[in-house]
Amino acid sequence: MSVHVGLARAEEARATMVELFPEGFEEVDEAGGIELAAYTDAAGEERLWHFFGSARGDEVEAGWEDRWRIFHRPVHVGRLWIGPPWEQASEDVLVVVIDPGRAFGTGSHPTTQLCLQFLQELEPSSLLDVGCGSGVLSIAGALLGFHPVVGVDIEAPSIEATRDNARSNGVEIDARLVRAEDPLPSAEAAVANISIASVEALAGRLDARLLVTSGYFISEQPVLSGYRHADRRAMNEWASDLYERA
């Protein structure tokens, strides 16, 4: 299934496709925009219609089972290497292996990379990962020396993916399924790579001295009661911010 979007919506559409199809999608330049395509079933087609209002189906070419792998390439962020299990990392990096699957977060998205930049500059302490998805930020935090590391998410598949990926990487993550209104565990530092509305809703529920946020565009910045803004990073139209408790 594929959708066509104009250049003005391209970055937003890519981010949506990453969340809808973390196992991979294709992008083709077209006149006045781009075409985004994913190998999917009827449920995936319904998701495309829901988010984009249109979709087109085409016959699947032979060999599609392996073609999606070429879209998942490793990335380097400071001391960290994040990549799929079929890629080989060098020996002088901290390796985070993430098998693309059911949960958001392969390390390739700018918001994830921005959060990883900030985590490497903080003094390791206890860490809370809000909206842990695949667990990439939790696992990276554990490799960087943060302990204990707690990951929370409102989606059961994300918790299962975080636990599986933590075992594969040989780190200990306390992954917990929570509801949107549940109290959050206390931690010295927290990271939240989620929507800006969800970030702003955290302020009254969070017990953390430091907070790294992302998941929104440069034109946006969360307003967090009880926190002061300390730093900002940007990459490809996306932003990440560091806050300290006031």
Secondary structure, 3 states (H helix, E strand, C coil): CEEEEEHHHHHHHHHHHHHHCCCCCEEEEECCEEEEECCCCHHHHHHHHHHHCCCECCCCCCCHHHHHHHHCCCEEECCEEEECCCCCCCCCCEEEECCCCCCCCCCCCHHHHHHHHHHHHCCCCCEEEECCCCCHHHHHHHHCCCCCEEEEECCHHHHHHHHHHHHHHCCCCEEEECCCCCCCCCCCEEEEECCHHHHHCCCCCCCCCEEEEEEEECCCCCCCCCEEEEEEEEECCEEEEEEEEC
